[in-house]
Amino acid sequence: MIQNINNIEIWIDTYGSDKDNCIVLISGAMSPASFWNDDFCKFLAKHSFVIRFDNRDYGYSTHFNEQDPPPYSIDDMVEDVRDILDFYLVESTHVIGHSLGGSIAQLFAIKYPHRTKSLIPISSPIIAKGNLAYKETPHEVISELWKILMSNKMYQDYERGKDEFVRIYEVLNGDYELDLDMAYSYIKRMYETEHIKPHLNHTNVQKNIPDIYHELSRLQCPILFVYGELDYLPANAYNTQLLAEALPNASCLLLERAGHMFFHKTIWKFLENAIGDFIRQQ
């Protein structure tokens, strides 16, 4: 359903009914709510109230003209999450975010710690720097990755454009064989609502995020970082593990053979069990 949230329209989908055990799922840049597939949401909703939604500027939610700087900030996207929780009268929640959604989840947790039961950033950029000895991903790896990402011809017709996205998702899927049914379903959802383009607002909104290491280290809630062993898009597995080891309440779940996107049922089944167990322990 579409609701007026934070003075814009946000498309929201919910599962389950136990609002005392809420889970909010935040998608990444240029990613619809359907990134969190139906089976995953239904599994978590057995014991929870699950919320997934289209971020502003994507999917069925309000779109904006592209400009730099963007017409909204990442803090506005944090407030979208808060206002969605207010709309459903949810006091506190487990916050799960993928990629850009992982950054939004971390910023939500440090701004509203009293409303955060646990924090699970998945495939997230490193926005907590501190003085940690992070390692840069080799230039040749990044260069080859972006060459492939930028190769999409951005056809506006689904039938012409779907295999352009498939070629990219095959690279972002790590060593797992791409499940074409999952990929085509996901791509079709994008074509339902989008003029296919880079959507630079979602990219530019991530510029100049301040270092949140000290704020994150003071969080009382448990944190679970989830990262693909072969994901080099926003960060890398080494840096994510290093951060998790440095924070007092954090741990890291490494997804072996996985990349940045999860077009394989085996990955989602693993996430269901691991995240479900983590949340039930809180």
C-alpha positions in Angstrom: 0.0 0.0 0.0 1.1 3.6 -0.5 1.1 5.9 2.6 1.9 9.5 3.2 5.2 9.3 5.1 7.5 12.2 6.0 5.4 14.4 3.5 6.0 12.0 0.6 4.4 8.8 -0.7 6.1 5.6 0.4 5.0 2.1 -0.8 5.0 -0.3 2.1 4.4 -4.0 2.4 3.9 -5.9 5.7 3.9 -9.5 6.9 2.9 -11.0 10.2 1.3 -9.3 13.2 3.5 -9.3 16.3 4.4 -5.6 16.6 6.3 -6.3 19.8 8.9 -8.1 17.6 9.1 -5.9 14.6 11.7 -6.2 11.8 12.1 -3.4 9.3 13.9 -4.2 6.0 15.7 -1.4 4.1 16.7 -1.9 0.5 19.8 -0.6 -1.2 20.4 2.1 -3.8 18.3 1.7 -6.9 16.7 -1.4 -5.4 12.9 -2.0 -4.9 11.5 -3.5 -1.8 11.3 -6.9 -3.6 15.0 -7.3 -3.0 13.7 -8.8 0.2 11.9 -11.7 -1.5 8.5 -13.0 -0.4 9.7 -16.3 1.1 12.3 -14.5 3.2 9.7 -12.0 4.6 7.2 -14.8 5.3 9.8 -16.8 7.1 10.7 -13.9 9.4 7.0 -13.1 9.9 6.3 -16.4 11.6 7.3 -14.8 14.9 7.5 -11.1 13.9 5.8 -8.1 12.2 7.9 -7.5 9.0 8.0 -4.2 7.1 9.6 -3.8 3.7 9.2 -0.6 1.6 10.3 1.2 -1.5 12.8 3.8 -0.6 12.0 7.4 -1.6 13.0 8.0 -5.3 12.4 4.4 -6.3 9.7 1.9 -7.0 6.2 3.0 -6.2 7.4 5.7 -3.8 7.7 9.4 -4.7 10.4 10.1 -7.3 12.5 13.3 -7.5 14.3 15.1 -10.2 18.0 14.2 -10.3 20.4 16.9 -9.2 23.7 17.2 -7.3 23.5 17.7 -4.4 20.3 15.5 -4.3 17.0 17.2 -3.3 17.0 15.1 0.0 19.6 13.8 2.4 20.4 10.4 3.8 19.0 11.8 7.1 15.7 12.2 5.4 15.8 8.5 4.5 16.5 7.8 8.1 13.4 9.8 9.1 11.4 7.8 6.5 12.1 4.7 8.6 11.2 6.4 11.8 7.9 7.7 10.4 7.0 4.3 9.0 7.4 2.8 12.5 5.3 5.6 13.9 2.6 5.0 11.3 2.4 1.3 12.5 2.7 2.3 16.1 5.9 0.3 16.5 8.0 1.4 19.5 11.2 -0.5 18.7 12.5 -2.8 15.9 15.2 -5.0 14.6 16.8 -2.9 11.7 18.1 -4.7 8.7 19.5 -2.9 5.7 21.3 -4.0 2.5 24.0 -1.8 0.9 22.8 1.8 1.1 20.1 0.4 3.3 22.9 -0.8 5.6 24.1 2.8 6.0 20.6 4.0 6.7 20.1 1.3 9.3 23.3 2.2 11.1 22.4 5.9 11.1 18.9 5.1 12.4 20.4 3.0 15.2 22.8 5.7 16.4 20.0 8.4 16.2 17.3 6.3 17.7 19.1 3.7 19.9 16.0 3.4 22.2 14.0 2.2 19.2 16.6 -0.3 17.9 16.5 -3.9 19.3 19.3 -5.1 17.0 21.2 -3.8 14.0 22.0 -6.0 10.9 23.8 -4.2 8.1 24.2 -6.5 5.0 26.7 -5.8 2.2 27.0 -2.3 3.8 29.6 0.4 3.1 32.0 1.1 5.9 30.8 4.4 7.5 32.5 3.8 10.8 36.1 4.5 10.3 37.8 5.2 13.6 41.5 4.5 13.4 41.1 1.0 12.1 43.7 -0.3 9.6 41.3 -0.9 6.7 42.7 -2.4 3.5 41.8 -1.0 0.1 40.4 -3.4 -2.5 42.9 -3.9 -5.3 42.5 -1.3 -8.0 42.3 -3.8 -10.8 39.4 -5.6 -9.0 37.5 -2.3 -8.6 38.3 -1.2 -12.1 37.0 -4.4 -13.7 33.9 -4.4 -11.6 32.9 -0.8 -12.6 33.7 -1.6 -16.2 31.0 -4.2 -16.1 28.6 -2.1 -14.0 28.8 0.7 -16.5 28.3 -1.5 -19.5 24.5 -1.6 -19.2 23.0 0.1 -22.2 19.9 1.1 -20.2 17.3 0.0 -22.6 13.8 1.2 -21.6 12.1 -1.9 -22.9 12.1 -4.9 -20.5 12.6 -7.5 -23.2 15.7 -5.7 -24.5 17.0 -4.6 -21.2 16.7 -7.6 -18.9 19.8 -9.4 -20.1 21.9 -6.3 -19.7 21.0 -6.5 -16.0 21.5 -10.2 -15.9 25.1 -9.8 -17.2 25.8 -7.5 -14.2 24.0 -9.6 -11.7 26.0 -12.7 -12.7 29.2 -10.8 -11.6 27.5 -9.4 -8.4 26.3 -12.9 -7.5 29.7 -14.2 -6.5 30.4 -17.8 -7.2 26.8 -18.8 -7.1 25.0 -19.7 -10.3 22.5 -16.9 -11.1 18.9 -18.0 -10.5 17.3 -16.5 -13.7 13.7 -16.8 -12.4 14.7 -14.7 -9.4 16.7 -12.2 -11.4 14.0 -11.7 -14.1 11.3 -11.2 -11.5 13.4 -8.6 -9.7 14.3 -6.8 -13.0 10.6 -6.8 -14.1 9.7 -5.0 -10.8 12.2 -2.3 -11.7 10.8 -1.8 -15.1 7.3 -1.5 -13.8 8.1 1.8 -12.1 11.4 3.2 -13.5 12.8 5.1 -16.3 15.9 3.0 -16.5 18.9 5.2 -15.7 21.8 5.4 -13.2 19.6 7.2 -10.5 22.4 9.3 -9.2 20.4 10.7 -6.3 20.8 7.4 -4.5 24.5 7.4 -5.3 25.1 11.1 -4.3 23.1 10.9 -1.1 25.9 8.7 0.3 28.6 11.4 -0.1 30.1 13.0 3.0 28.5 10.7 5.6 30.4 11.5 8.9 32.5 8.9 10.7 30.1 7.2 13.1 32.6 4.8 14.7 32.4 6.3 18.3 28.6 6.4 18.1 28.4 2.8 16.9 30.8 1.7 19.6 28.5 3.1 22.2 25.4 1.2 21.0 24.0 -1.2 23.6 22.1 -3.3 21.0 23.7 -6.3 19.4 25.1 -5.8 15.8 25.5 -8.4 13.2 27.4 -7.5 10.0 26.7 -9.7 7.1 29.0 -9.6 4.1 29.7 -11.7 1.0 33.1 -13.2 0.7 33.3 -12.1 -2.9 31.6 -8.7 -2.5 33.9 -5.8 -3.5 31.2 -3.2 -4.3 30.8 -1.0 -1.2 33.6 -2.4 0.9 35.2 -5.8 1.3 34.9 -8.8 3.6 38.2 -8.1 5.4 37.2 -4.5 6.4 33.7 -5.6 7.5 35.2 -8.3 9.7 37.8 -5.9 11.1 35.1 -3.4 12.1 33.0 -6.1 13.7 35.9 -7.3 15.8 36.6 -3.7 17.0 33.0 -3.0 18.2 32.0 -4.3 21.6 28.6 -5.6 20.7 29.2 -6.7 17.1 29.9 -9.9 15.2 30.3 -10.7 11.5 28.7 -13.4 9.4 30.7 -14.1 6.3 28.7 -15.5 3.3 31.0 -17.9 1.6 31.2 -17.6 -2.2 28.5 -14.8 -2.1 28.8 -11.4 -3.7 26.8 -8.2 -3.4 23.5 -9.6 -4.7 21.7 -12.8 -3.7 20.0 -14.4 -6.7 20.2 -17.9 -5.4 17.8 -19.7 -3.0 20.6 -21.3 -1.1 21.9 -17.8 0.0 18.4 -16.7 1.1 17.8 -20.0 3.1 21.1 -19.4 4.9 20.1 -15.8 5.6 16.7 -16.9 6.9 18.2 -19.3 9.4 21.1 -17.1 10.5 19.1 -13.9 10.9 16.1 -15.7 12.4 18.4 -17.3 15.0 20.1 -14.0 15.7 16.9 -12.1 16.3 15.3 -14.9 18.4 18.4 -14.7 20.7 17.8 -11.1 21.6 
